[in-house]
Amino acid sequence: MRAVMITKPGDVDVLEVADRPTREPGDGEVRIAVKAAAVNPTDITLRKRGAGPELPPPWTPGMEAAGEVESVGAGAGRLRVGEQVMAAVNPFTSEGGAQQELLVVPAASAVAIPVGATLAQASTLPMNGLTAMGGLEMLSLHDGDTLAVAGGAGLLGSYVIGVASMCGIRVIADAKPEDEELVKSFGADVVVPRSASFGDAIRAVAPDGADAVYDAALLYRDAFPAIRDGGGLLVVRGGMPTTPSRPCTRSRSAGSASIRTYHRRRFGACPKEPAGSRRRGSSRRQQPCGRYGWRGAWPAGRCW
């Protein structure tokens, strides 16, 4: 079968289409006839830097694909031959990533494409969709809370806004003037101008600050002024580029996203409860929005 191959670290001239072997799906696996595969920043990094000494070239890039189930292994009966699916893929393995004609993945990594979506559209959903849902789950926001989204016009931002709004969360997002109507169509309640001061723009419509910021624009510490005291910050591609000048008293990470509970005026010990677990002025512990239906690799149910 044909596959995109990276022969060595380098520029685009190290990419070629070549034959590579495939195999039958094993227990709990499916084999997908790939019709579309997305290109992510991770694929560009793989091409430029390689996969490290543990995995010699050639490498096949691709973290997400869509196509039709071609064959099904034992114990993978949830999916049917001929069903249109999308899948999240790890390209840092000897079998390579999504950019190949026949792709073997665990059945848990594949799910039916959304109704009405084309295969090309569905191939862009897994990584951004899971990042959006996983980040919102980490922030533990509730119906009526306020979420500020930096980078609202981007693909990740569109999923964050859509899922959050369906869970009853008030969404404030930034956008350039030409993207304002687009961001509103994603479900944003308020769209503020994209500017050099994200915090000022958010506080113009939420004077106390947002309960959390989902930073899809890599603002890092520049997002701090937008957050209320005790609120949460989730940064995609976690990690600050420099040591922050303001206190950050609680942090945890998952994959490429990190969550930090930022206290604008508190310099003491970390709170016992994570951000968003208790509403201000309430002594009753709240439960996060349950509509995500997501634990593990894929959602058991969908918000969209």
MOZIFEN-V42875 format. One record per residue. N is the residue number from 1. RES is the residue in one letter. SS is DSSP state (hx for helix, st for strand, lp for the rest). Layout:
N;RES;SS
N;RES;SS
This chain:
1;M;lp
2;R;st
3;A;st
4;V;st
5;M;st
6;I;st
7;T;lp
8;K;lp
9;P;lp
10;G;lp
11;D;lp
12;V;hx
13;D;hx
14;V;hx
15;L;st
16;E;st
17;V;st
18;A;st
19;D;st
20;R;lp
21;P;lp
22;T;lp
23;R;lp
24;E;lp
25;P;lp
26;G;lp
27;D;lp
28;G;lp
29;E;st
30;V;st
31;R;st
32;I;st
33;A;st
34;V;st
35;K;st
36;A;st
37;A;st
38;A;lp
39;V;lp
40;N;lp
41;P;hx
42;T;hx
43;D;hx
44;I;hx
45;T;hx
46;L;hx
47;R;hx
48;K;hx
49;R;hx
50;G;lp
51;A;lp
52;G;lp
53;P;lp
54;E;lp
55;L;lp
56;P;lp
57;P;lp
58;P;lp
59;W;st
60;T;lp
61;P;lp
62;G;lp
63;M;lp
64;E;st
65;A;st
66;A;st
67;G;st
68;E;st
69;V;st
70;E;st
71;S;st
72;V;st
73;G;lp
74;A;lp
75;G;lp
76;A;lp
77;G;lp
78;R;lp
79;L;lp
80;R;lp
81;V;lp
82;G;lp
83;E;lp
84;Q;st
85;V;st
86;M;st
87;A;st
88;A;st
89;V;lp
90;N;lp
91;P;lp
92;F;lp
93;T;lp
94;S;lp
95;E;lp
96;G;lp
97;G;lp
98;A;lp
99;Q;lp
100;Q;st
101;E;lp
102;L;st
103;L;st
104;V;st
105;V;st
106;P;st
107;A;hx
108;A;hx
109;S;hx
110;A;st
111;V;st
112;A;st
113;I;lp
114;P;lp
115;V;lp
116;G;lp
117;A;lp
118;T;lp
119;L;hx
120;A;hx
121;Q;hx
122;A;hx
123;S;lp
124;T;lp
125;L;hx
126;P;hx
127;M;hx
128;N;hx
129;G;hx
130;L;hx
131;T;hx
132;A;hx
133;M;hx
134;G;hx
135;G;hx
136;L;hx
137;E;hx
138;M;hx
139;L;hx
140;S;lp
141;L;lp
142;H;lp
143;D;lp
144;G;lp
145;D;lp
146;T;st
147;L;st
148;A;st
149;V;st
150;A;st
151;G;lp
152;G;lp
153;A;lp
154;G;lp
155;L;hx
156;L;hx
157;G;hx
158;S;hx
159;Y;hx
160;V;hx
161;I;hx
162;G;hx
163;V;hx
164;A;hx
165;S;hx
166;M;hx
167;C;lp
168;G;lp
169;I;lp
170;R;st
171;V;st
172;I;st
173;A;st
174;D;st
175;A;st
176;K;lp
177;P;hx
178;E;hx
179;D;hx
180;E;hx
181;E;hx
182;L;hx
183;V;hx
184;K;hx
185;S;hx
186;F;hx
187;G;lp
188;A;lp
189;D;lp
190;V;st
191;V;st
192;V;st
193;P;st
194;R;lp
195;S;lp
196;A;lp
197;S;lp
198;F;hx
199;G;hx
200;D;hx
201;A;hx
202;I;hx
203;R;hx
204;A;lp
205;V;lp
206;A;lp
207;P;lp
208;D;lp
209;G;lp
210;A;st
211;D;st
212;A;st
213;V;st
214;Y;st
215;D;st
216;A;lp
217;A;lp
218;L;lp
219;L;lp
220;Y;hx
221;R;hx
222;D;hx
223;A;hx
224;F;hx
225;P;hx
226;A;hx
227;I;st
228;R;st
229;D;st
230;G;st
231;G;st
232;G;st
233;L;st
234;L;st
235;V;st
236;V;st
237;R;lp
238;G;lp
239;G;lp
240;M;lp
241;P;lp
242;T;lp
243;T;lp
244;P;lp
245;S;lp
246;R;lp
247;P;lp
248;C;lp
249;T;lp
250;R;st
251;S;st
252;R;st
253;S;st
254;A;st
255;G;lp
256;S;lp
257;A;st
258;S;st
259;I;st
260;R;st
261;T;st
262;Y;lp
263;H;lp
264;R;lp
265;R;lp
266;R;lp
267;F;lp
268;G;lp
269;A;lp
270;C;lp
271;P;lp
272;K;lp
273;E;lp
274;P;lp
275;A;lp
276;G;lp
277;S;lp
278;R;st
279;R;lp
280;R;lp
281;G;lp
282;S;lp
283;S;lp
284;R;lp
285;R;st
286;Q;lp
287;Q;lp
288;P;lp
289;C;lp
290;G;hx
291;R;hx
292;Y;hx
293;G;lp
294;W;st
295;R;lp
296;G;lp
297;A;lp
298;W;lp
299;P;st
300;A;lp
301;G;lp
302;R;lp
303;C;lp
304;W;lp
